[in-house]
Amino acid sequence: MAGDEENYYGKHGTPQKYDPTFKGPIHDRSCTDIICCILLVVAIVGYVIVGIVAWTHGDPRKVIYPTDSRGQFCGQLGTPNENKPFLFYFNIIKCASPLVLLEFHCPTKQICVNKCPDQYLTYQNARRQTKDFEYYKQFCVPGFNNPQKSLPKVLQDGDCPSMITPSKPLAHRCLPAINTKKGVIMVGNDTTFEDGMGKRRNVTELVEGAKKANVVLEARQLAMKIFEDYTVSWYWIIIGLVIAMVFSLIFVVLLRFLAGIMIWVMIVLVILVLGYGIIHCYMEYARLKGEDGSDVSLKDLGFQTDLRVYLHLRQTWLAFMIILCIMEVIIILLLIFLRKRILIAIALIKEASRAIGYIMTSLVFPLCTFFLVCLCIAYWASTAVFLSTSNEAVYKVFNETSECDYAGQTCIPETFNMTNITKECPDARCLFAFYGGVTAYHKYLIVFQIYNAFMFFWLANFVIALGQVTLAGAFASYYWAFKKPDDMPAFPLFSSFGRALRYHTGSMAFGSLILAIVQIIRVLLEYLDHRLKAAENKFAKFLLTCLKCCFWCLEKFIKFLNRNAYIMIAIYGTNFCTSAKNAFFLLMRNIIRVTVLDKVTDFLLFLGKLLIVGSVGILAFFFFTQRIDVVRDTAPPLNYYWVPILTVIMGSYLIAHGFFSVYAMCVDTLFLCFCEDLERNDGSPERPYYMSPELSEILLKGSLESSKSADSQG
């Protein structure tokens, strides 16, 4: 038996020895992982340079305003086109080209107009009547006023479209006015049209072009509606988040003084909330029985941007009810099988409450982390927008009637007629080709976007690591104080924060770098999966799914390892690799305690977050769907009521997670310190435990029972 124990410890490192001089976090430490610190600084400098270059070249107005073929904005104040808010396509049929999906731009000339055309008219017919020509020329390039100019010459010079069709504005773009009569697709009141070149064509060609143009327009239309919802509901969203913050704060304060009672109240309330959800879903499911359209399946309905449509389907409420029932059963079964372990976990949470009570500033510290993460998100988002709007209008030489050596080369429209190209190729024209660029900057835009995403992951993970090391150092100083709180430092949180920044920036950068690499790989895999959705290669899809699953598991493992490594860094001041190895071996030597104590505690804290998010989410649902009679007239009118509800739910989760993350970090730190305490000391007067008497009574008893159970099973 002794040989087996020696062999076990040999595989998982050597247990810590008794050291009478060890009093908690080491103060005499040196800088760790300096190379990673330097690498982080260099990467941040590069990130700032990328941001400056993006802000120099980018123009976010391209997201809001449409632009014509010369890159001028339509409808923007202070520009020549301020009275022309709509974009008109000379040949909407060309929008059916696959290039639209690749470049998000129709390969046809586009101008800004003050209104969309409302009738069929060709250039040939318009030039015969002065009245028709006056109407038609508003859809030609500004300044054109020569009805005697022949159609081939007009088309060659790009002065006017060959024809115009009845159109309606959509997202400030003039698209064919499509309607159906008895299943027949029509534009205006016709099924065919004259293309201005003497041919009759079917309106389905216009429809196909409009569909391809809508790839971008529908996304922008959805984004604008969501933006409108935010503009009328933002203050109610803030109120909802404030309520979530108040709930979380009250819960944490009560947990400090009434940990045992609060945990059991929380468990009962979670079960009751889920039970109410099940009953409500069943009532809605029964109410919709027999209503028209309620039996349509989710598969047949497909995706709808207005989520209210789904609430009129019985299948939706049945799915909700099944999900809630599964959650209810799982939670009840876990509570039945873990009832004894819950008592031990409550003792650990009580000890964490005492630690937080002595270090109350730890409850405010997540706000600092949240603020820094918000800065990272803001910088990443703004840089991404500026990078995506950095493309410029590229013009190329086109020659359709004869061969020209300059065909396909880039050109400048303003100076094109003064170049030698027009002399050697009289029929050549300098036409808009696409949005992009020919400089090195434009060629590597995708690289800059990937670098932007990678740096966001790295910096966000670094900020989170800084918060974890700081909290771990503060709570470790509480645990290793023999006389609490007399032996604790005066400002444990600020002391730990200073040590983390001064000595361990490199180690935090190292851990966050590893995690960022895995996360950016996951993003690239998601991108590949999106691109391969239409592919028929089943093996490629299977391989991609396996890779996504593997990297998801790897990310979870690295997060777990990093978290425990940061605790060891905060205590001992060792580098990242040494800390990760020591933490991993320590956990492996106490694997039964890890599964029994630590994970049960995480489960209880998760129930707390679930209770807060569920309560605020239900309140937001009843408010924004105007189901509360008292405030029915107060709720704002919305395009999609799920926008503020989901925002409140996600925000509430982040707020609750911020408060409970302090508890989670405290529990993890105390647990690792507890495992170290058991290895260093034996509870004798010469080598007393540092844990409190209440904690030692329950934890040692629970650990002994777990060990006996594991031995009997073995």
C-alpha positions in Angstrom: 0.0 0.0 0.0 2.9 2.3 0.9 4.5 1.4 -2.4 1.4 2.3 -4.3 1.1 5.6 -2.6 4.8 6.4 -3.3 4.3 5.4 -6.9 1.1 7.6 -7.1 2.9 10.7 -5.7 5.9 10.0 -7.9 3.7 10.3 -11.0 2.0 13.5 -9.8 4.9 15.4 -8.2 6.2 15.6 -4.7 3.9 16.9 -1.9 4.9 20.1 -0.2 7.1 19.8 2.9 6.6 21.5 6.2 8.3 25.0 6.1 8.0 27.0 9.3 9.0 30.2 7.5 6.1 30.0 5.0 3.5 32.6 5.8 1.5 32.9 2.6 2.2 34.9 -0.6 6.0 35.3 -0.9 7.1 39.0 -0.9 10.7 38.4 -1.9 10.2 37.5 -5.6 11.6 38.4 -9.0 10.2 39.1 -12.5 9.0 36.0 -14.4 8.6 35.3 -18.2 10.3 38.5 -19.2 10.4 37.5 -22.9 6.6 37.2 -23.0 6.3 40.6 -21.3 8.5 42.2 -24.0 6.5 40.4 -26.7 3.2 41.7 -25.3 4.5 45.3 -25.3 5.7 44.9 -28.9 2.3 43.4 -29.9 0.5 46.3 -28.2 2.6 48.9 -30.1 1.8 47.0 -33.4 -1.8 47.0 -32.4 -1.8 50.8 -31.9 -0.1 51.3 -35.3 -2.8 49.1 -37.0 -5.5 51.1 -35.3 -4.0 54.5 -36.4 -3.6 53.2 -40.0 -7.2 51.9 -40.0 -8.5 55.2 -38.6 -6.6 57.1 -41.2 -7.9 55.0 -44.2 -11.3 53.9 -42.9 -14.6 55.8 -43.0 -17.5 54.5 -40.9 -20.0 56.6 -42.9 -19.9 53.8 -45.5 -21.8 51.6 -43.1 -24.6 54.2 -42.8 -24.7 56.0 -46.1 -24.7 54.4 -49.6 -22.0 55.5 -51.9 -22.0 56.1 -55.6 -19.4 54.9 -58.1 -17.1 57.8 -57.3 -17.2 57.0 -53.6 -19.4 60.0 -52.8 -22.0 59.6 -50.0 -25.7 59.8 -50.8 -27.8 62.1 -48.6 -25.1 63.3 -46.3 -25.2 66.9 -45.2 -22.5 69.1 -46.4 -21.8 67.1 -49.6 -22.9 67.6 -53.2 -25.4 64.8 -52.8 -27.1 66.0 -49.6 -30.4 66.3 -51.4 -30.0 62.9 -53.2 -30.5 60.3 -50.5 -31.1 57.2 -52.8 -28.6 55.1 -54.7 -29.6 54.2 -58.3 -28.1 51.3 -60.2 -27.7 51.8 -64.0 -28.2 48.1 -64.6 -29.6 46.2 -61.7 -29.4 42.9 -63.7 -25.6 42.9 -63.2 -26.3 42.7 -59.5 -27.1 39.0 -60.1 -23.3 38.5 -60.7 -21.5 36.2 -58.1 -19.1 39.2 -57.6 -21.8 40.7 -55.4 -21.4 37.9 -52.9 -17.6 38.2 -53.0 -17.2 42.0 -53.0 -20.5 43.2 -51.6 -20.8 45.6 -54.5 -22.8 45.5 -57.8 -20.5 45.7 -60.9 -22.5 48.5 -62.5 -22.4 52.3 -62.4 -24.3 53.9 -59.5 -25.4 57.5 -58.9 -27.2 59.3 -56.1 -30.7 60.5 -57.0 -33.4 62.4 -55.1 -36.1 59.9 -55.8 -36.4 56.4 -57.4 -38.0 56.0 -60.9 -41.7 55.1 -60.9 -42.2 54.1 -64.5 -40.7 52.0 -67.4 -38.8 54.2 -69.8 -35.9 53.6 -72.2 -33.3 56.2 -73.3 -34.4 55.8 -76.9 -38.0 56.7 -76.1 -37.1 59.4 -73.6 -35.0 61.4 -76.1 -38.0 61.8 -78.4 -40.1 63.8 -75.9 -38.8 66.8 -74.1 -41.0 66.0 -71.0 -39.8 62.4 -70.9 -36.2 63.5 -71.3 -36.4 66.0 -68.5 -37.7 63.2 -66.2 -35.1 60.7 -67.5 -32.0 62.8 -67.2 -32.3 62.9 -63.4 -31.1 59.3 -63.5 -28.1 60.2 -65.7 -24.7 61.5 -64.5 -25.0 65.1 -63.2 -24.7 67.7 -66.0 -25.8 65.5 -68.8 -28.2 67.4 -71.1 -27.7 66.2 -74.7 -30.8 64.2 -76.0 -29.2 64.1 -79.5 -26.3 61.9 -78.3 -26.7 58.4 -79.7 -27.4 55.4 -77.4 -24.1 53.6 -78.1 -22.1 56.7 -77.3 -24.2 57.3 -74.2 -23.6 53.8 -72.9 -19.9 53.9 -73.9 -19.4 57.1 -71.9 -21.5 55.9 -69.0 -23.7 59.0 -69.1 -27.1 57.3 -68.7 -28.7 53.9 -68.2 -30.3 52.2 -71.2 -33.6 52.0 -69.3 -35.2 52.7 -66.0 -37.8 50.5 -64.2 -40.4 51.2 -61.4 -38.5 51.0 -58.2 -38.9 51.5 -54.4 -36.3 52.6 -51.9 -35.0 49.8 -49.6 -32.2 50.9 -47.2 -31.8 54.0 -49.4 -31.3 51.9 -52.6 -33.6 51.9 -55.6 -34.7 48.3 -56.2 -37.4 47.0 -58.6 -40.9 47.4 -57.2 -41.7 43.7 -57.1 -45.2 42.4 -56.5 -47.2 39.2 -57.3 -50.6 38.7 -58.8 -52.0 35.2 -58.8 -48.6 33.8 -58.3 -47.1 35.8 -61.2 -44.1 38.0 -60.4 -44.4 41.5 -61.8 -42.4 44.8 -61.6 -44.9 47.6 -61.7 -47.7 46.0 -63.7 -45.7 44.2 -66.3 -44.0 40.8 -66.6 -41.6 41.9 -69.3 -39.7 45.0 -70.1 -37.6 46.6 -72.9 -34.0 46.7 -72.0 -33.3 49.8 -74.1 -31.3 47.8 -76.6 -34.3 46.6 -78.6 -34.9 43.4 -76.6 -37.8 42.3 -74.4 -36.7 40.6 -71.2 -38.5 38.8 -68.3 -38.8 40.7 -65.0 -37.4 37.6 -63.2 -33.9 38.9 -64.3 -34.6 42.1 -62.4 -35.8 40.1 -59.4 -32.6 38.0 -59.4 -30.5 41.1 -59.5 -32.5 42.6 -56.6 -32.1 39.4 -54.6 -28.4 39.4 -54.9 -28.2 43.1 -54.0 -30.3 42.3 -50.9 -27.6 40.0 -49.5 -26.0 43.1 -47.9 -29.1 45.3 -47.7 -31.2 42.9 -45.6 -28.4 42.6 -43.1 -28.1 46.4 -42.9 -31.9 46.7 -42.7 -31.9 44.3 -39.8 -29.0 46.2 -38.1 -30.8 49.5 -38.5 -34.0 48.1 -36.9 -32.0 46.7 -34.0 -30.3 50.1 -33.7 -33.7 51.8 -33.6 -34.8 49.4 -30.8 -31.8 50.3 -28.8 -32.4 54.0 -29.3 -35.9 53.8 -27.8 -35.2 51.2 -25.1 -31.6 52.0 -23.9 -32.7 53.6 -20.6 -35.0 50.7 -19.8 -32.1 48.3 -20.5 -29.9 50.3 -18.1 -32.6 50.1 -15.5 -32.8 46.3 -16.0 -29.0 46.0 -15.6 -29.2 48.2 -12.5 -31.8 45.9 -11.0 -29.6 42.9 -11.8 -26.7 44.7 -10.0 -28.9 45.4 -7.0 -30.1 41.8 -6.9 -26.5 40.5 -7.2 -25.2 42.9 -4.5 -28.0 42.0 -2.1 -27.5 38.3 -2.7 -23.7 38.5 -2.1 -24.2 40.6 1.1 -26.8 38.1 2.4 -24.4 35.3 1.5 -21.8 37.0 3.7 -23.9 36.6 6.8 -26.5 33.9 6.0 -24.5 31.6 3.7 -26.3 28.3 4.7 -29.8 29.7 4.6 -29.2 31.6 1.3 -27.9 28.6 -0.5 -30.9 26.5 0.4 -33.3 29.4 -0.4 -31.5 29.8 -3.7 -31.9 26.1 -4.5 -35.6 26.1 -3.7 -36.2 29.3 -5.7 -34.4 27.9 -8.8 -36.6 24.8 -8.6 -39.7 27.0 -8.3 -38.7 29.4 -11.1 -38.1 26.4 -13.5 -41.3 24.8 -12.3 -43.2 28.1 -13.1 -41.6 28.1 -16.5 -42.7 24.6 -17.2 -46.3 25.4 -16.2 -46.3 28.6 -18.2 -45.0 26.8 -21.3 -47.7 24.1 -20.9 -50.5 26.7 -20.6 -49.3 28.5 -23.8 -49.1 25.1 -25.5 -52.6 24.2 -24.5 -54.0 27.7 -25.4 -52.7 27.5 -29.0 -54.5 24.2 -29.7 -56.8 24.7 -32.6 -55.6 28.2 -33.6 -54.8 28.8 -37.3 -51.2 28.3 -38.1 -50.2 27.1 -34.7 -49.4 23.6 -35.9 -46.7 24.7 -38.4 -43.4 23.1 -37.6 -40.3 25.2 -36.9 -38.5 23.5 -39.8 -41.2 24.6 -42.3 -41.3 28.1 -40.9 -37.5 28.6 -41.2 -35.6 31.6 -39.8 -37.6 34.8 -39.1 -36.2 38.0 -37.8 -39.4 38.8 -35.9 -39.2 36.2 -33.1 -42.8 36.9 -32.1 -43.8 34.6 -35.0 -42.3 31.6 -33.2 -44.4 32.3 -30.0 -47.6 31.5 -32.1 -46.4 28.0 -32.7 -47.2 25.1 -30.4 -43.9 23.4 -31.2 -42.0 26.4 -29.8 -43.6 26.1 -26.4 -43.3 22.3 -26.5 -39.5 22.7 -27.1 -39.3 25.2 -24.2 -41.2 22.9 -21.9 -39.0 19.9 -22.7 -35.8 21.9 -22.2 -37.0 23.2 -18.8 -38.2 19.8 -17.7 -34.8 18.3 -18.5 -33.1 21.1 -16.5 -35.4 20.6 -13.6 -34.9 16.8 -13.5 -31.1 17.2 -13.8 -30.9 19.7 -11.0 -33.2 17.6 -8.7 -31.1 14.5 -9.3 -27.9 16.3 -8.6 -29.3 17.7 -5.4 -30.4 14.2 -4.3 -27.1 12.5 -5.0 -24.9 15.5 -3.8 -26.9 16.4 -0.6 -24.0 15.5 1.7 -21.5 17.2 -0.5 -23.6 20.4 -0.6 -23.1 20.7 3.2 -19.3 20.6 2.6 -19.6 23.1 -0.2 -21.7 25.4 2.0 -18.9 25.4 4.5 -16.4 26.4 1.8 -18.7 29.2 0.7 -19.0 30.3 4.3 -15.2 30.5 4.6 -15.1 32.4 1.3 -17.7 34.8 2.8 -15.5 35.5 5.8 -12.5 36.1 3.5 -14.6 38.5 1.4 -15.8 40.2 4.6 -12.2 41.0 5.6 -11.4 42.1 2.0 -14.6 44.0 1.0 -12.8 45.9 -1.8 -12.7 42.6 -3.7 -16.4 43.0 -4.5 -15.6 46.3 -6.3 -12.5 45.0 -8.1 -14.5 43.2 -10.9 -15.7 46.6 -12.0 -12.1 47.5 -12.8 -11.7 44.3 -14.8 -15.1 44.9 -16.5 -14.0 48.5 -17.5 -10.7 47.3 -18.9 -12.5 44.5 -20.9 -14.9 47.1 -22.2 -12.0 49.2 -23.4 -10.6 46.2 -25.2 -14.0 45.5 -26.9 -14.4 49.2 -27.8 -10.9 49.4 -29.4 -11.4 46.1 -31.2 -14.9 47.1 -32.5 -13.9 50.5 -33.7 -10.7 49.2 -35.4 -12.7 46.4 -37.1 -15.2 49.0 -38.4 -12.5 51.3 -39.7 -10.7 48.4 -41.3 -13.8 47.1 -43.0 -14.5 50.6 -44.4 -11.0 51.2 -45.6 -11.7 50.0 -49.2 -11.5 52.6 -51.9 -13.3 52.8 -55.3 -11.0 51.1 -57.8 -11.3 52.1 -61.5 -10.0 50.0 -64.4 -9.7 50.4 -68.1 -12.5 48.7 -70.1 -12.5 48.3 -73.9 -15.3 46.2 -75.3 -15.1 46.8 -79.1 -11.4 46.2 -79.8 -8.3 44.9 -78.1 -6.3 47.2 -75.9 -3.0 46.6 -74.1 -4.2 48.7 -71.2 -7.4 46.8 -70.6 -7.7 45.7 -66.9 -5.2 48.3 -65.6 -6.2 50.7 -62.9 -7.0 54.3 -63.8 -8.1 57.7 -62.5 -11.4 58.9 -63.9 -10.5 62.6 -63.5 -7.3 62.5 -65.5 -8.2 59.5 -67.8 -9.0 61.6 -70.9 -5.6 63.3 -70.7 -3.6 60.1 -70.8 -2.1 58.3 -73.8 -4.6 55.5 -73.3 -7.4 57.3 -75.0 -5.1 58.0 -78.0 -4.0 54.4 -78.4 -7.4 52.9 -77.5 -10.1 55.4 -78.5 -13.0 53.2 -77.3 -11.4 52.6 -73.8 -13.2 53.9 -70.8 -12.2 54.3 -67.1 -15.0 52.6 -65.2 -15.7 51.7 -61.6 -14.6 48.1 -61.0 -15.0 47.3 -57.3 -14.3 48.5 -53.8 -10.9 47.5 -52.6 -7.4 48.8 -53.2 -4.2 48.1 -54.9 -1.8 49.2 -52.2 0.0 46.9 -49.8 -2.4 48.1 -47.0 -5.5 47.0 -48.9 -4.0 43.7 -50.0 -3.3 42.7 -46.3 -6.6 44.0 -44.9 -7.7 40.5 -44.0 -4.4 40.0 -42.2 -5.0 43.2 -40.2 -8.5 42.0 -39.3 -7.2 38.6 -38.0 -4.5 40.5 -36.1 -7.1 42.8 -34.6 -9.2 39.8 -33.4 -6.1 38.0 -32.1 -5.0 41.0 -30.1 -8.5 41.5 -28.7 -8.4 37.9 -27.4 -4.9 38.3 -26.0 -5.6 41.6 -24.2 -9.0 40.5 -22.9 -7.5 37.3 -21.5 -4.6 39.3 -20.0 -7.1 41.7 -18.2 -9.0 38.7 -16.8 -5.7 37.0 -15.8 -4.7 40.2 -14.0 -8.0 40.1 -12.0 -7.5 36.5 -11.1 -3.9 36.9 -9.9 -4.9 39.9 -7.9 -7.8 38.2 -6.2 -5.9 35.0 -5.6 -3.0 36.9 -3.9 -5.5 38.7 -1.7 -7.4 35.6 -0.6 -4.2 33.6 -0.2 -3.0 36.2 2.3 -6.2 35.6 4.3 -5.9 31.9 4.3 -2.2 31.8 5.4 -2.8 34.3 8.2 -2.6 32.2 11.4 -4.5 34.8 13.4 -7.2 36.2 11.1 -7.4 39.1 10.5 -4.5 40.3 12.7 -1.8 38.6 10.6 -3.2 39.9 7.3 -1.5 42.8 5.4 -3.1 46.2 5.7 -4.2 46.4 2.1 -4.2 42.8 0.7 -5.9 43.6 -2.6 -3.7 46.5 -3.5 -0.6 44.7 -2.4 -1.5 41.7 -4.6 -2.3 44.0 -7.6 1.1 45.7 -7.3 2.9 42.3 -7.1 1.0 41.0 -10.1 1.9 44.0 -12.3 5.4 44.5 -11.1 6.6 40.9 -11.2 4.2 38.7 -13.2 3.1 40.7 -16.3 5.1 38.3 -18.4 3.5 35.2 -16.9 0.0 36.6 -17.3 0.9 37.4 -20.9 2.2 33.9 -21.4 -1.0 32.2 -20.2 -3.3 34.6 -22.0 -1.3 34.2 -25.2 -1.8 30.4 -25.2 -5.5 30.9 -24.7 -5.7 33.6 -27.4 -4.0 31.3 -30.0 -6.6 28.5 -29.3 -9.5 31.0 -29.5 -8.3 32.6 -32.8 -8.0 29.0 -34.2 -11.6 28.4 -33.1 -12.7 31.6 -34.9 -11.0 30.5 -38.1 -12.6 27.1 -37.9 -16.0 28.7 -37.5 -15.2 30.8 -40.6 -14.3 27.7 -42.6 -17.4 25.9 -41.4 -19.5 28.9 -42.6 -17.8 28.8 -46.0 -18.2 25.0 -46.4 -21.9 24.9 -45.6 -22.8 24.6 -49.2 -20.1 22.0 -49.9 -21.0 18.4 -50.5 -17.8 17.0 -49.0 -19.0 15.1 -46.0 -15.5 14.1 -44.9 -14.4 17.7 -44.8 -17.5 18.6 -42.7 -16.9 15.7 -40.4 -13.2 16.6 -40.0 -14.1 20.3 -39.3 -16.7 19.3 -36.7 -14.1 17.1 -34.9 -11.5 19.9 -34.9 -14.1 22.4 -33.5 -15.0 19.9 -30.8 -11.3 19.2 -29.9 -10.4 22.9 -29.8 -13.5 23.7 -27.7 -12.3 21.1 -25.1 -8.7 22.4 -25.3 -9.9 25.9 -24.6 -11.9 24.7 -21.5 -8.9 22.8 -20.2 -6.5 25.7 -20.8 -8.8 28.1 -18.9 -9.0 25.7 -16.0 -5.2 25.2 -16.0 -4.5 28.9 -16.3 -6.8 29.8 -13.4 -5.0 27.4 -11.1 -1.6 28.4 -12.4 -2.4 32.1 -11.6 -3.2 31.1 -8.0 0.2 29.5 -7.7 1.9 32.5 -9.3 0.1 34.8 -6.8 1.3 32.6 -3.9 4.8 31.5 -4.8 5.9 34.0 -7.5 7.1 31.2 -9.9 6.9 31.5 -13.7 3.9 30.3 -15.7 5.1 26.8 -16.7 6.3 25.9 -13.2 3.1 27.3 -11.6 0.9 25.4 -14.1 2.8 22.1 -13.5 2.7 22.5 -9.7 -1.0 23.4 -9.7 -1.9 20.5 -12.0 0.1 18.0 -9.9 -1.5 19.4 -6.7 -5.0 18.9 -8.2 -4.1 15.4 -9.4 -2.9 14.5 -5.9 -6.3 15.7 -4.6 -8.5 14.7 -7.5 -11.2 13.3 -5.3 -11.5 16.5 -3.4 -11.5 18.5 -6.6 -14.5 16.6 -7.9 -16.4 16.5 -4.6 -15.8 20.0 -3.2 -14.7 22.4 -5.9 -17.1 21.4 -8.6 -20.1 21.2 -6.2 -19.3 24.7 -5.1 -19.1 25.9 -8.7 -22.5 24.2 -9.3 -24.1 26.1 -6.4 -22.6 29.4 -7.5 -24.0 28.7 -11.0 -27.4 28.2 -9.5 -27.1 31.7 -7.9 -26.3 33.2 -11.3 -29.1 31.3 -12.9 -31.6 32.6 -10.2 -30.6 36.3 -10.8 -30.5 36.0 -14.6 -33.8 34.1 -14.6 -35.6 36.6 -12.3 -34.4 39.7 -14.2 -35.1 38.0 -17.6 -38.7 37.1 -16.6 -39.2 40.7 -15.4 -37.8 42.1 -18.7 -40.0 39.7 -20.8 -43.2 40.7 -19.1 -42.2 44.4 -19.3 -41.1 44.6 -23.0 -44.0 42.4 -24.2 -46.4 44.8 -22.3 -47.9 42.1 -20.1 -47.7 44.2 -16.9 -50.9 46.3 -16.8 -49.4 48.9 -14.4 -46.6 49.9 -16.9 -48.1 48.8 -20.2 -48.2 52.3 -21.6 -44.6 52.9 -20.4 -43.0 50.1 -22.4 -41.5 51.5 -25.7 -42.7 50.4 -29.1 -40.2 48.0 -30.7 -39.5 46.3 -34.0 -38.1 43.2 -32.2 -38.8 43.0 -28.4 -36.2 40.2 -28.1 -33.4 42.8 -28.7 -33.7 44.5 -25.3 -34.7 41.3 -23.5 -31.6 39.4 -24.7 -29.5 42.4 -23.9 -30.8 42.6 -20.4 -30.3 38.8 -20.0 -26.8 38.8 -21.3 -25.9 41.9 -19.3 -27.5 40.5 -16.1 -25.4 37.3 -16.6 -22.2 39.4 -17.0 -23.0 41.4 -13.9 -23.9 38.3 -11.8 -20.9 36.6 -13.1 -18.7 39.6 -12.1 -20.0 39.4 -8.5 -20.0 35.6 -8.3 -16.6 35.4 -9.9 -15.1 36.9 -6.8 -16.7 34.0 -4.8 -15.5 31.5 -7.3 -12.0 32.8 -7.3 -12.0 32.9 -3.5 -13.3 29.3 -3.3 -10.7 28.1 -5.8 -7.9 29.9 -4.0 -9.0 28.6 -0.5 -9.3 25.1 -1.9 -5.8 25.0 -3.3 -4.5 26.5 -0.1 -6.4 23.9 1.8 -4.8 21.1 -0.3 -1.3 22.7 0.4 -2.2 23.0 4.1 -2.9 19.3 4.3 0.5 18.5 2.7 2.5 21.0 4.7 0.9 20.5 8.1 -0.7 17.7 10.1 -2.8 19.6 12.7 -0.5 19.0 15.6 0.6 21.8 18.0 4.0 21.9 16.2 2.4 21.9 12.7 -1.1 23.4 13.1 -3.4 23.8 10.2 -4.0 27.4 8.9 -7.6 26.7 8.0 -10.3 27.9 10.4 -11.6 25.3 13.0 -15.1 25.3 11.4 -13.6 24.6 8.0 -11.3 21.9 9.2 -14.1 20.1 11.0 -16.3 19.8 8.0 -13.7 19.6 5.2 -11.4 17.0 6.9 -14.5 14.9 7.8 -15.8 15.1 4.2 -12.4 14.4 2.7 -12.0 11.4 4.9 -15.4 10.0 3.9 -14.6 10.6 0.2 -11.2 8.8 0.6 -12.8 5.8 2.3 -15.5 5.6 -0.4 -12.9 5.7 -3.2 -10.8 3.0 -1.4 -13.8 0.8 -1.0 -14.7 1.2 -4.7 -11.1 0.5 -5.7 
